[in-house]
Amino acid sequence: MSNSISDYLSHIQAPQYHNIPFELKSGRQNVIWIPEERGDKVAKTPFNARALAESKKYFKASATNKRSWSTFPQAVKAYEENKNNVGGIGCVLTNGKMQIDLDHSINRETQEIHPAAREILAMFNTNRELSPGDGVHIFPKAHLPEGAKNVYHFKGIKVELYDTGRYTTITGIPV
């Protein structure tokens, strides 16, 4: 593992399982994620938690292949037993689960939330959490209209909206 990945993992907070809502941990829709270097960025690549928890093998997961998804307990086990490689837990967005992703909306030094992100948070009385990096995730029960864009800009921050064909990291860390 490279120094930048090790450094990245050292700054990731452990998931707070008790704060993760039932909708994001019920059924077989969970994955784990492992940080991978991609150019000058670190990607959070989804992996099959079941394979790692049961056979100690690493297989990539797909947000569009249900056979690569796992249960929440399998994801917890895979994470807990492999914290030196695994960054955290994720959930595939299906069945009315939507994510609003406010990347880079928290100042890392002051922990202050960007005013535009606070304004968006005030619009939603639903599940929300800190992302593993410096952003916020909001999880309304909704679907995007067909043909809707996934990326918007609002008062200086990028807002991403997803409801299918994607996975998201989940932390349970309250905003």
C-alpha positions as CSV (number, residue, x, y, z in Angstrom):
1,M,0.0,0.0,0.0
2,S,1.4,3.4,-1.0
3,N,2.1,6.1,1.6
4,S,-0.6,8.3,0.2
5,I,-3.2,5.6,0.6
6,S,-2.0,4.8,4.2
7,D,-2.1,8.5,5.0
8,Y,-5.6,8.7,3.5
9,L,-6.8,5.8,5.6
10,S,-5.3,7.3,8.7
11,H,-7.7,10.3,8.4
12,I,-10.9,8.3,7.8
13,Q,-13.2,8.2,10.7
14,A,-14.7,4.7,11.5
15,P,-18.3,4.3,10.6
16,Q,-20.9,4.9,13.4
17,Y,-23.1,1.8,12.7
18,H,-25.8,2.8,15.1
19,N,-26.4,6.0,13.3
20,I,-26.8,4.4,9.8
21,P,-30.5,4.3,9.0
22,F,-32.3,1.0,8.4
23,E,-33.0,1.8,4.8
24,L,-29.2,1.9,4.0
25,K,-28.4,-1.3,5.8
26,S,-31.4,-3.6,5.1
27,G,-31.5,-6.4,2.6
28,R,-28.5,-7.2,0.3
29,Q,-27.3,-3.8,-1.0
30,N,-24.1,-3.1,0.8
31,V,-20.4,-3.1,-0.3
32,I,-17.1,-2.1,1.2
33,W,-14.8,0.5,-0.4
34,I,-11.1,0.5,-0.8
35,P,-9.2,3.7,-1.6
36,E,-7.2,3.5,-4.9
37,E,-4.9,6.0,-6.4
38,R,-6.2,7.4,-9.7
39,G,-3.8,10.1,-10.9
40,D,-3.7,12.8,-8.3
41,K,-7.0,11.7,-6.6
42,V,-8.0,8.8,-4.4
43,A,-11.0,6.9,-5.7
44,K,-13.3,4.9,-3.3
45,T,-13.7,1.7,-5.3
46,P,-16.5,-0.7,-4.3
47,F,-15.6,-4.3,-3.4
48,N,-17.7,-7.4,-2.6
49,A,-17.9,-7.5,1.2
50,R,-19.2,-11.1,1.3
51,A,-16.2,-12.4,-0.6
52,L,-13.8,-10.7,1.7
53,A,-15.7,-11.6,4.9
54,E,-16.2,-15.3,4.0
55,S,-13.1,-16.2,1.9
56,K,-10.6,-13.4,2.4
57,K,-10.7,-12.6,-1.4
58,Y,-10.9,-9.2,-2.9
59,F,-13.4,-8.9,-5.8
60,K,-14.6,-5.6,-7.1
61,A,-18.4,-4.9,-6.8
62,S,-20.6,-3.2,-9.3
63,A,-23.5,-0.9,-8.6
64,T,-25.4,-2.6,-11.4
65,N,-24.6,-6.3,-10.5
66,K,-26.7,-7.5,-7.5
67,R,-24.6,-10.6,-7.3
68,S,-21.7,-8.5,-6.1
69,W,-23.7,-6.9,-3.2
70,S,-23.6,-8.1,0.4
71,T,-25.6,-7.7,3.6
72,F,-24.8,-5.0,6.1
73,P,-23.4,-7.5,8.6
74,Q,-21.1,-8.9,5.9
75,A,-19.9,-5.4,5.1
76,V,-19.3,-4.7,8.8
77,K,-17.3,-7.9,9.2
78,A,-15.2,-7.3,6.1
79,Y,-14.5,-3.7,7.3
80,E,-13.7,-4.6,10.9
81,E,-11.4,-7.5,10.0
82,N,-9.5,-5.5,7.2
83,K,-9.3,-1.9,8.4
84,N,-5.7,-1.6,7.2
85,N,-7.0,-1.9,3.6
86,V,-10.7,-1.1,3.7
87,G,-11.8,2.5,3.9
88,G,-15.4,1.9,4.9
89,I,-18.9,0.7,4.0
90,G,-21.1,1.6,1.1
91,C,-24.7,1.2,-0.1
92,V,-26.0,0.7,-3.6
93,L,-28.7,3.2,-4.5
94,T,-31.9,1.3,-5.3
95,N,-35.6,1.3,-4.5
96,G,-36.2,5.0,-3.9
97,K,-32.9,5.7,-2.2
98,M,-31.4,8.9,-3.5
99,Q,-28.2,10.6,-2.6
100,I,-27.4,14.3,-2.7
101,D,-23.6,14.6,-2.5
102,L,-22.1,17.9,-1.4
103,D,-18.4,17.3,-2.1
104,H,-15.8,19.6,-0.5
105,S,-18.4,21.5,1.5
106,I,-16.7,21.3,4.8
107,N,-13.5,23.3,5.7
108,R,-11.0,20.7,6.9
109,E,-9.3,23.1,9.2
110,T,-12.3,24.7,10.9
111,Q,-14.9,21.9,10.3
112,E,-17.3,24.7,9.2
113,I,-19.9,23.8,6.7
114,H,-20.1,26.0,3.6
115,P,-23.1,28.4,3.7
116,A,-24.6,27.0,0.5
117,A,-24.4,23.4,1.9
118,R,-26.1,24.6,5.1
119,E,-28.8,26.1,3.0
120,I,-29.3,22.8,1.1
121,L,-29.3,20.9,4.4
122,A,-32.0,23.1,5.7
123,M,-34.2,22.1,2.8
124,F,-34.2,18.4,3.8
125,N,-35.6,16.8,7.0
126,T,-34.0,13.4,6.3
127,N,-30.9,11.3,6.8
128,R,-27.7,13.1,6.4
129,E,-24.1,12.4,7.3
130,L,-20.5,13.4,6.8
131,S,-18.8,11.8,3.9
132,P,-15.4,10.1,4.4
133,G,-13.7,13.1,3.0
134,D,-14.8,16.8,3.4
135,G,-18.4,16.6,2.2
136,V,-21.9,15.9,3.2
137,H,-24.4,13.2,2.0
138,I,-28.1,13.6,2.2
139,F,-30.4,10.6,1.7
140,P,-34.0,11.6,0.7
141,K,-36.5,9.0,-0.3
142,A,-37.0,10.1,-3.9
143,H,-36.3,9.4,-7.6
144,L,-34.8,11.8,-10.1
145,P,-37.0,12.7,-13.0
146,E,-36.1,10.9,-16.2
147,G,-33.4,12.8,-18.0
148,A,-32.5,15.0,-15.0
149,K,-28.9,16.1,-14.8
150,N,-26.7,14.6,-12.0
151,V,-24.5,17.6,-11.4
152,Y,-25.5,21.1,-10.5
153,H,-23.6,24.1,-9.1
154,F,-25.3,26.1,-6.3
155,K,-23.7,29.2,-4.8
156,G,-20.2,28.0,-5.2
157,I,-20.5,24.3,-4.5
158,K,-21.0,21.3,-6.7
159,V,-24.1,19.3,-6.0
160,E,-24.4,15.8,-7.3
161,L,-27.7,13.8,-7.3
162,Y,-27.9,10.0,-7.8
163,D,-30.7,7.4,-7.4
164,T,-29.7,4.4,-9.5
165,G,-26.7,2.7,-11.0
166,R,-24.4,4.1,-8.3
167,Y,-23.1,3.3,-4.9
168,T,-22.3,5.7,-2.1
169,T,-20.1,5.5,0.9
170,I,-22.0,5.5,4.2
171,T,-20.5,6.6,7.6
172,G,-23.3,7.3,10.0
173,I,-21.4,10.3,11.3
174,P,-23.9,13.0,12.0
175,V,-23.8,16.5,10.4
